[in-house]
Structure formats: structure tokens, C-alpha cells
Amino acid sequence: MGVDAVLYRQVRAGPVRRRPSYVSTDVVADPHDVLLDLLKRVRGGGRTPLLDRVDPIGELVVDVEGVPQLLAELRCLAEVARAPSEVDQVRRLALLARRCLDSRDAEIRFEGD
């Protein structure tokens, strides 16, 4: 199960296409529910309103404008991370978020099963 964080980059729409499409370029997988466990610890405390919307069976899209808030909320996750796997998951998510910021045509999707 788990919630994977996927970085998508926009593929420019050609003259025929009206809407842009996206292609996935990087994934922070969560096969052992590490992210879900971290989210349960911080959910509802008022410090992570964006991450509180992550749905284990749905999708949450964070566009590049929302990434600074995501990075701030990841710091809250880092505060409750205990195990090395949790610390590593938060670190990998922060790296993914920074990569999103480097490209103005990207977004991160938290994809549940």
C-alpha cells in the first residue's frame, strides 16, 4: 500500500493539443507505509494542513507554488521521524520537492493505492 510521491514534468502542448500533459520523472515510493505512519503522527495538529489532505487511496497534487508550504510541513514530519527509514523518507521527499522548485513546469502528486 503506501502513498508514493511522484514528480511530474509538464510536456508542452503542441498546436493540436489544448491542455498540457505530464510525464513522471522521479518517484519516492512508500511500499512499507513509512510516509503514512509519519502522517498519522502529525495529522490534525494544525501544523501540516497540506499533508493532512494526503489520501491513502486517492491523489493530492501539489503544484510548484505549493512546494514551499510542502517543504515547511516536511520539517514537521522530520521532527517526529524516529527510525532511520523515516528520516530517509523525509529527506528523499524534501529532495523531490526541491527538484520540483528547480523546474517551474513541474508538480508533485501524492498517489495512494
C-alpha positions in Angstrom: 0.0 0.0 0.0 1.5 3.3 1.0 1.5 6.7 -0.7 4.1 7.4 -3.4 5.3 10.9 -4.1 5.8 11.3 -7.9 7.4 14.3 -9.6 5.8 15.1 -12.9 7.1 17.5 -15.5 4.9 19.2 -18.0 5.1 18.2 -21.6 4.3 21.3 -23.7 1.1 21.1 -25.6 1.5 21.3 -29.4 -0.7 23.3 -31.7 -3.3 20.5 -31.8 -3.4 19.9 -28.0 -5.2 22.4 -25.8 -4.2 21.1 -22.4 -0.6 20.2 -21.4 0.2 16.7 -20.4 2.6 15.4 -17.7 5.2 12.7 -17.6 6.6 11.2 -14.4 10.3 11.8 -13.9 11.0 10.6 -10.3 9.3 8.6 -7.6 9.7 8.4 -3.8 8.0 5.1 -3.2 6.4 4.2 0.1 6.0 0.4 -0.1 6.2 -0.1 3.7 3.8 2.8 4.7 6.6 4.9 6.2 5.0 8.1 5.0 1.5 7.1 6.1 2.8 6.3 9.6 4.5 9.7 9.8 1.4 11.5 8.5 -0.7 9.8 11.2 1.5 11.3 13.9 1.1 14.9 12.7 -2.4 14.8 11.3 -4.8 17.2 12.8 -2.3 19.2 14.8 -2.7 22.3 12.6 0.9 22.4 11.5 0.5 20.3 8.3 -2.7 21.4 6.5 -1.4 20.4 3.1 -0.1 17.0 4.2 -3.3 16.4 6.2 -5.0 16.2 2.8 -2.9 13.2 1.6 -5.3 10.4 0.9 -4.1 6.8 1.1 -6.5 5.8 -1.7 -6.6 9.0 -3.7 -4.3 11.6 -5.1 -3.1 15.0 -3.9 -1.5 17.3 -6.5 1.0 20.0 -5.2 1.9 22.4 -7.9 5.2 24.4 -7.8 3.5 27.3 -5.9 2.6 24.9 -3.1 6.1 23.4 -2.7 7.4 26.0 -0.2 4.5 25.1 2.1 5.2 21.4 1.5 8.9 21.9 2.4 7.8 23.6 5.7 5.5 20.8 6.5 8.1 18.2 5.8 10.2 19.8 8.6 7.3 18.9 10.9 7.5 15.3 9.7 11.2 15.4 10.3 10.6 16.4 13.9 8.5 13.2 14.5 10.7 10.8 12.5 12.4 8.3 14.7 13.6 5.3 12.7 16.3 5.7 10.1 13.8 4.7 7.4 11.5 7.6 8.5 14.4 10.1 8.4 15.4 8.8 5.0 11.8 9.0 3.6 11.5 12.7 4.7 14.9 13.5 3.3 14.0 11.9 -0.1 10.7 13.8 -0.1 12.5 17.1 0.5 14.9 16.4 -2.3 12.0 15.7 -4.6 10.3 18.9 -3.6 13.5 20.9 -4.2 13.7 19.4 -7.7 10.2 20.5 -8.3 11.1 24.0 -7.4 14.0 24.0 -9.8 11.6 23.5 -12.7 8.6 25.9 -13.0 6.7 23.3 -15.1 6.5 20.5 -12.5 4.2 19.2 -9.8 4.3 16.6 -7.2 1.5 14.1 -6.8 0.9 12.0 -3.7 -0.6 8.9 -5.1 -2.3 6.4 -2.9 -3.1 2.8 -3.8 
